[in-house]
Amino acid sequence: MLETLCFLLGIHMAMLLVSACYRIIDLWYRLSEYVLGILARIFIIGGVSGLCYWGFEGDLRTAFVAGQIFFVSFHIMIYWVGRTILALLYRK
């Protein structure tokens, strides 16, 4: 049960980190105003993820990392590969 929670926490932390990184793209036109907030959010989420990684031991750490790897690979497959396939299908 605790391993499942660590897996879900890993997914959640990876999701937060990816969304914080996409914030740079979303606010590119006003980046000079928001750059410090964006970078602070990225470093805080990365730091919390690092604390979770170093705080967990054994199976909990494995479950946490597996959750992060699962989300990142899921994101790459759904978003980037999916967009590539759709672009190839709808190419005229």
Secondary structure as a PSIPRED ss2 file (coil, helix, strand):
# PSIPRED VFORMAT (PSIPRED V4.0)

   1 M C   1.000  0.000  0.000
   2 L H   0.000  1.000  0.000
   3 E H   0.000  1.000  0.000
   4 T H   0.000  1.000  0.000
   5 L H   0.000  1.000  0.000
   6 C H   0.000  1.000  0.000
   7 F H   0.000  1.000  0.000
   8 L H   0.000  1.000  0.000
   9 L H   0.000  1.000  0.000
  10 G H   0.000  1.000  0.000
  11 I H   0.000  1.000  0.000
  12 H H   0.000  1.000  0.000
  13 M H   0.000  1.000  0.000
  14 A H   0.000  1.000  0.000
  15 M H   0.000  1.000  0.000
  16 L H   0.000  1.000  0.000
  17 L H   0.000  1.000  0.000
  18 V H   0.000  1.000  0.000
  19 S H   0.000  1.000  0.000
  20 A H   0.000  1.000  0.000
  21 C H   0.000  1.000  0.000
  22 Y H   0.000  1.000  0.000
  23 R H   0.000  1.000  0.000
  24 I H   0.000  1.000  0.000
  25 I H   0.000  1.000  0.000
  26 D H   0.000  1.000  0.000
  27 L C   1.000  0.000  0.000
  28 W H   0.000  1.000  0.000
  29 Y H   0.000  1.000  0.000
  30 R H   0.000  1.000  0.000
  31 L H   0.000  1.000  0.000
  32 S H   0.000  1.000  0.000
  33 E H   0.000  1.000  0.000
  34 Y H   0.000  1.000  0.000
  35 V H   0.000  1.000  0.000
  36 L H   0.000  1.000  0.000
  37 G H   0.000  1.000  0.000
  38 I H   0.000  1.000  0.000
  39 L H   0.000  1.000  0.000
  40 A H   0.000  1.000  0.000
  41 R H   0.000  1.000  0.000
  42 I H   0.000  1.000  0.000
  43 F H   0.000  1.000  0.000
  44 I H   0.000  1.000  0.000
  45 I H   0.000  1.000  0.000
  46 G H   0.000  1.000  0.000
  47 G H   0.000  1.000  0.000
  48 V H   0.000  1.000  0.000
  49 S H   0.000  1.000  0.000
  50 G H   0.000  1.000  0.000
  51 L H   0.000  1.000  0.000
  52 C H   0.000  1.000  0.000
  53 Y H   0.000  1.000  0.000
  54 W H   0.000  1.000  0.000
  55 G H   0.000  1.000  0.000
  56 F C   1.000  0.000  0.000
  57 E C   1.000  0.000  0.000
  58 G C   1.000  0.000  0.000
  59 D H   0.000  1.000  0.000
  60 L H   0.000  1.000  0.000
  61 R H   0.000  1.000  0.000
  62 T H   0.000  1.000  0.000
  63 A H   0.000  1.000  0.000
  64 F H   0.000  1.000  0.000
  65 V H   0.000  1.000  0.000
  66 A H   0.000  1.000  0.000
  67 G H   0.000  1.000  0.000
  68 Q H   0.000  1.000  0.000
  69 I H   0.000  1.000  0.000
  70 F H   0.000  1.000  0.000
  71 F H   0.000  1.000  0.000
  72 V H   0.000  1.000  0.000
  73 S H   0.000  1.000  0.000
  74 F H   0.000  1.000  0.000
  75 H H   0.000  1.000  0.000
  76 I H   0.000  1.000  0.000
  77 M H   0.000  1.000  0.000
  78 I H   0.000  1.000  0.000
  79 Y H   0.000  1.000  0.000
  80 W H   0.000  1.000  0.000
  81 V H   0.000  1.000  0.000
  82 G H   0.000  1.000  0.000
  83 R H   0.000  1.000  0.000
  84 T H   0.000  1.000  0.000
  85 I H   0.000  1.000  0.000
  86 L H   0.000  1.000  0.000
  87 A H   0.000  1.000  0.000
  88 L H   0.000  1.000  0.000
  89 L H   0.000  1.000  0.000
  90 Y C   1.000  0.000  0.000
  91 R C   1.000  0.000  0.000
  92 K C   1.000  0.000  0.000
